[in-house]
Amino acid sequence: MTTGSRGLEASERSPAKSRAEGPESQAADGTTAPTPAVAVDDLHKRFGTGPDAVTAVDGVSFEVDPGSVVGLLGPNGAGKTTLIKSILGMVVPDRGAVRIKGIDAREAPRAAYAHVDAMLEGARNDYWRLTVRENLRYFATISGVDPASVADRHERLLDRLDIADKADEPVRNLSRGMKSKVSLASVLAGGAEVVFLDEPTLGLDVESARTFQAEIRRLAAETGLTVILSSHDMGVVETVCDRVIVVSAGEIVADDTVDGLLRQGDAHTVELTSPAFDRGLLATLRDRVEVTAVDRLDRGARIEVTTDTEGLYALMATLRDQDVSLSRVRTVERDLSDVLVDLTTAEGA
């Protein structure tokens, strides 16, 4: 990490570029498995004492493979920020272990965090008196990298993030969106193997956000960059993440691919339109299924129903028995936001 706002102070960083690797792990079949880029084991963090104490992180464990992009999601107050800061060493956990590239972050913090960089929401990640290019060179330098050796990477980042024409401008003169791009570029400037990004597209326009997503996927595929990303923008998460970890009330409540999360459960949402939907029929339907929305029309209504497979069969049987003619049927696809709400509400978040 490169500045106090990104984790450890620069003075706490290892100045050497060569980094000690942790041991490889042994797979169940006896083969050698790659060392996880990040391994979190039974992490706990509690603030305060007595009846007013708050448990922010409650026994969290997970591993992240090298070269993967993992989304860390949850509602406000779920414990995501405390979890990220505990992993980064900015908050000292009460118990549990964090390993970066196999290195115990508590026993050897300088060696572990030499692999890591981060951009946290609300943090001032760059030096506004320096130019854009100077920021990239500075953050590469304190990461232990000769900036001249990565000049081509810096030019590519400037070009891909569409800030090349601002490269020699002081950051303080740039717009909020441009400053966000500079922060992203600075995080990637030193060639860290693991990066944590908290709301990385905040302040970016649509085109810039798409550019960021493409660059993250490219870096993960071509360089093995490992990314742990927290965002409220489900579009970004669905586009770039190989896997999603959902946190609620300090615990992991789901850990799956995006497709796996979208397939969870047996709930179906269907939009039905019919001129026969009057008050009496709607009351009958409400006794049988969950009617989540009603839009009354000049003749009849358009309703939205959420139910499982058996409930859907029963609904259609009821409509057939009532001799209801449907003018339109549309399946409403659940998105990641719906899944997140269901998971965290179920856990009492």
N, C-alpha and C positions, 0 to 999 in steps of 0.2 A: 504494500500500500504506500501511497506517495505523500500524503499530507495528513495532518491531524484529522481533517474532515473525512479522510478516507480510511482511517484506522490508526495504525501505529505512526508515531512521528518518524520523519525521515531519518533522524539520528538513530532510531532503533532498528533500521533496516540493515541487512547485511550488505556491505559494499561490493562483495564479490558476485560476479555473474554465475560462477559455477555453484551448483546447488546440490547438497547431499540428498540422495533419494532414499526413501524408506524401503523396507523389504517388500518383495512381491508376495502376494497371498497365495495360498494353496487352495485350489478348487476341490469340490467334493469328489471329482473323478480322478484326482491326483495330478492333474495338469497345473501348470503355473498360470495364475490369473493376474492380470495387470493390477497394480496397486491403485485403489480408488483415488481420484483426485482430491476428494473431500470425504472424510468419514466422521460422522457425529455419533457418539455413543452415550445414551442415557443422560442427556443434558438437562439440567434443572437450573432454574433461576427464580428466586422469590424476593420480592421487595417488601420491606417493612416487617413488623413483628406483631404477634397477637391477632386479635379479631380483624384488624384493618390490613393485615398482610395480603399481598396479591401475588399469586403464582403466575408468572408470565410465561415460563417454559417448564413443561411438566413431563420429563422423561422422554425427550425427543431423540430418536435414533434414525439415521439413514446414511446411505452412501451414494456418491455421485461418480460415475465412470468418467475417465478422461475423454475429452472431445464431445461431451454431451451438453445439451442446453436444457436446464431444469427450471421450471417455473415454481415459485414459492408463493402460494396464494392464501388468502384468508381475509375476513372482514377487519375493519379497524378495531384494534384492541385484542386481536387474536393471538398476539405474541410474535408476529413475524419480525418486527424491527429488533426486539430484544434477542430473538434467536440469531438473526444475522450479526448483530453486534457482539453476541457471545462467541460466535464462530470466528469473527474477525479479531477478537481480543480486546474490543473496546468496552465490553462489559465482562466482568469476571463471574463465570457461572458458579453456583454453589457446589455442584458436583457434575461429573461426567467428563468426557474426553473429546477433543477435536484433533483430528490428524489431517494434515495437508500433505499430499503426495507421500503418505506413510510416516510423516514426521509429527511427533506429538507437539502440539502448539503450546502446551504449558511447559513442557520440559525444554524445548528448543524453539522459542518463539521467533528468533531472528531467522533461523534456517527455514522454519515452516512458512513464515509470511513473506519470505523472499520470492515465493512463487505467486503471490496474490496481489491483486489490485482491486479497487472498489470505487463505485460512484454511488453515494447515498443521497436520497432525496433531501433537498433543503440545504445540503452542504455546499460551501463555497470551495469548489474543487480546483479552481485555477487562480493564477495570480493576474489580476486584472490590469496591472500596470505593464505587464509583459505582453509582447505580441503573441499571436496564435502560434506561430512557428517556435518562438522562444519557449512557450509553455511546453510544447511537445519535446523539445530538446532537454528542458529542465527535468521533466518527469521521467524521461528515458535515463538521464544521468543518475538521478537518485535511486533508480531501479537497478543500478549497477551496469548500465549499458552505455557504451560509447555512442553518443548520438550520431556521429558521422557514419557509423556502421549500419544504422537503421534509417538513414535519410530517405532512401527509396520508399520504405514503409510509410514514413511520415507524409511524403508527397502523395502516395496512394490514398492514405486516409483523408488528407485535405481534399483531394479530388473527389473521392467517393462520397464524402459528406458535404460536398458542394460549398466548401469554405476556402478553396485555394485562392480566390481573389481577395480574401480577407487575411491571408497568411501573415502579412506584415503590419496589420492593424492591432493596436492595443485592445485586449479583450474588453476593457471597460467601455469602449466605443460601440460595441456590438449589441444587437437586439437580444432579447431573452432567448429566442429560438437559436440564434447563432451561438450564444454562450453555452447552451445545452450541447450543441454539436462539438464545441471545443472541449467540453468536459469529457464527452465520449472519446474523442480522439486522444486526449491526454491519458485516459485510462488504458487505452490500447497501445500507447506510444512506446512503452518499455518492453513489450513482448511478454507480459505476465502470462503464466499458463492457466491461471484460474482467476476469473473476474466475477465480482458481485455487482449487479446493477439494480438499483432501487428506483423504480419509475423512470427508466432511461429515455422514454419518448415524451415525457412531460415538457410541454413548451414547443415541441416540434410540429411543423405543419405535416399534412398527410404525405406529401412526397418525401420529405426528410425522414419521416417515420418508416416508410417503405424502404428507403435506402439503408437505414440502420438495420432493419430486419434482414435484408439481403446480405449485408456485411457480416452480421453475427453468424448467419448460417454458413457463409463462405469461410470465415475464419475457423469455425468449428470443424468443418469438413476438410479444409486444406491444411490447417496448422495444428489441429488437435486442441484448440482453445476450449476450456471448460467454462461454462457460464451458468451462474445461478441468478435468476432474474425474478424480481418481484414487481408486479404491475397490476393496476386496476383496469388496464386496457386488455380485455379478453381477446381482442383481435390480434394483438401482438403475441400474446401467450399461445394462442392456437397456431399462429404462423411459425414461430421460431422454436417452440419447446418440444423436445423429444418426450418429456415426462413432466408431470405436474404433481407437486406435493401440496396438499391442502391442510392448513393449520387452523384449529379452532380451540379457543380457551386453553392455549398453550400446548395442545396435543396435536399429533398428526391424525387426521380423520380419513384421509384418502391419499393414496400414492399410486399413480397409474399413468398410462399414456393419455393424451387428450381424447383419442378415439375410445379408449377404455372407459374413461369417465363419462363420455357422452352416451355410452351404451349401458351405464349402470341403471339398475332398477327395471321395472316393468311398466313405467308410467307412459301413457300416450296422451297427447293433447290434440284434440280435433276441433276444428271450427265447422259448425253446421249452420246452414241458412235454410229457412222454410217459411212460407206464408202461414203455416199451421201453428207456429209457435205463439200461443196466446198464454195468458196468465195461468190458466188451469193446467195446460200441458207442461209449462215450465215448472209449476209446483210439483207435478208428478215426476218429472225428470230429476229435480233436486233431491227427491226421496231416494233415488237410485244411484246417482253419480254426483261428482263434484262439478257444479257449473261455475266456472271461474270468471266468466264475463257474459254480459247480455247487452246487445246493441239493438234497441227496438227500431224497426223499420216501419214504413207506411203500411205495409202488409207483413205481419209476422215479425220475426226477429232473427238476428244472427247471434249464435251463442258459441261459447268456447267451453269445452268439457275436458277434464283431466281424469283419467281412470286407468286401471290396469287392463290386461288383455281380456280377462273374463268380464270385467265391467263393460268393456267396449262391445263385446258380443251381446250382453244383456241390454245395453242401450239400443243397439240396432233392432233387437227383437221387440223391445217396447215400442219403438217408432213404427215397426211393421204392424204390430198389433193395433196401434192407434191409427193406422192407415195414413201415416204422415208422408207427404211427398217432399223430398229434399231437393232444393234448387241448387245447392252447392255444398260440397264437402271438401275440406282442405285440412291436411295434416300440418300441424304446427311443430316444426323441429325445435327441440330444446337446444340451447346453446350453453357455453361454459358458464355464463353468468347464472343461468337457471340451476345448473348442477351445483355451483358453489353455494347458492342460497339454500338449496335443499340440504346439502351436507352440513353446513354450519348451523342452520336452524335446528336440524335434527339433534345436533350436539348441544343445543341450548346456548349458542353463541348470541 
